Amino acid sequence: MRRLTLDAIELLDAIARSGLFSGAGLLLNKVTSTVSYAVAKLDSDLEVALFHRHGPRVKLTPGGTSAFSGAGSSGHRRGQAARGRNGIGADVACG
């Protein structure tokens, strides 16, 4: 299976959390059609349907779950590395 980019991981995460392409668009500041196109491209590139579509609601398929969980662990490690081992920069308050 092809590796997911960080943008693709963020997209899948936003869709999975919101359950809607439009909700993911709001989280990522993208229009719904851009989200839908990106998912269709990922489906084609990965040769797997990532989401079950039930009207506007979506849910990860087993293949989508597999693609996302495999990528998520490496994404989590990158996030930890970006914050530093001590968590410095993990939570920064402004104001």
GIWO-V63288 format. One record per residue. N is the residue number from 1. RES is the residue in one small letter. SS is DSSP state (a for helix, b for strand, c for the rest). PSI is psi as a letter, one per 30 degrees, with the letter a starting at -180 (999 if undefined). Layout:
n=N res=RES ss=SS psi=PSI
n=N res=RES ss=SS psi=PSI
//
This chain:
n=1 res=m ss=c psi=k
n=2 res=r ss=c psi=k
n=3 res=r ss=c psi=k
n=4 res=l ss=c psi=k
n=5 res=t ss=c psi=l
n=6 res=l ss=a psi=e
n=7 res=d ss=a psi=e
n=8 res=a ss=a psi=e
n=9 res=i ss=a psi=e
n=10 res=e ss=a psi=e
n=11 res=l ss=a psi=e
n=12 res=l ss=a psi=e
n=13 res=d ss=a psi=e
n=14 res=a ss=a psi=e
n=15 res=i ss=a psi=e
n=16 res=a ss=a psi=e
n=17 res=r ss=a psi=e
n=18 res=s ss=a psi=f
n=19 res=g ss=c psi=g
n=20 res=l ss=b psi=k
n=21 res=f ss=a psi=e
n=22 res=s ss=a psi=e
n=23 res=g ss=a psi=e
n=24 res=a ss=a psi=e
n=25 res=g ss=a psi=e
n=26 res=l ss=a psi=e
n=27 res=l ss=a psi=e
n=28 res=l ss=a psi=g
n=29 res=n ss=c psi=h
n=30 res=k ss=c psi=l
n=31 res=v ss=c psi=l
n=32 res=t ss=a psi=e
n=33 res=s ss=a psi=e
n=34 res=t ss=a psi=e
n=35 res=v ss=a psi=e
n=36 res=s ss=a psi=e
n=37 res=y ss=a psi=e
n=38 res=a ss=a psi=e
n=39 res=v ss=a psi=e
n=40 res=a ss=a psi=e
n=41 res=k ss=a psi=e
n=42 res=l ss=a psi=e
n=43 res=d ss=a psi=e
n=44 res=s ss=a psi=e
n=45 res=d ss=a psi=e
n=46 res=l ss=a psi=f
n=47 res=e ss=c psi=h
n=48 res=v ss=c psi=k
n=49 res=a ss=c psi=k
n=50 res=l ss=c psi=f
n=51 res=f ss=b psi=k
n=52 res=h ss=b psi=k
n=53 res=r ss=b psi=k
n=54 res=h ss=b psi=i
n=55 res=g ss=c psi=b
n=56 res=p ss=c psi=f
n=57 res=r ss=b psi=k
n=58 res=v ss=b psi=l
n=59 res=k ss=b psi=k
n=60 res=l ss=b psi=k
n=61 res=t ss=c psi=l
n=62 res=p ss=a psi=e
n=63 res=g ss=a psi=e
n=64 res=g ss=a psi=e
n=65 res=t ss=a psi=e
n=66 res=s ss=a psi=e
n=67 res=a ss=a psi=e
n=68 res=f ss=a psi=e
n=69 res=s ss=a psi=e
n=70 res=g ss=a psi=e
n=71 res=a ss=a psi=e
n=72 res=g ss=a psi=e
n=73 res=s ss=a psi=e
n=74 res=s ss=a psi=e
n=75 res=g ss=a psi=e
n=76 res=h ss=a psi=e
n=77 res=r ss=a psi=e
n=78 res=r ss=a psi=e
n=79 res=g ss=a psi=e
n=80 res=q ss=a psi=e
n=81 res=a ss=a psi=e
n=82 res=a ss=a psi=e
n=83 res=r ss=a psi=f
n=84 res=g ss=c psi=l
n=85 res=r ss=c psi=f
n=86 res=n ss=c psi=g
n=87 res=g ss=c psi=g
n=88 res=i ss=c psi=k
n=89 res=g ss=c psi=f
n=90 res=a ss=c psi=e
n=91 res=d ss=c psi=j
n=92 res=v ss=c psi=k
n=93 res=a ss=c psi=k
n=94 res=c ss=c psi=k
n=95 res=g ss=c psi=999
//
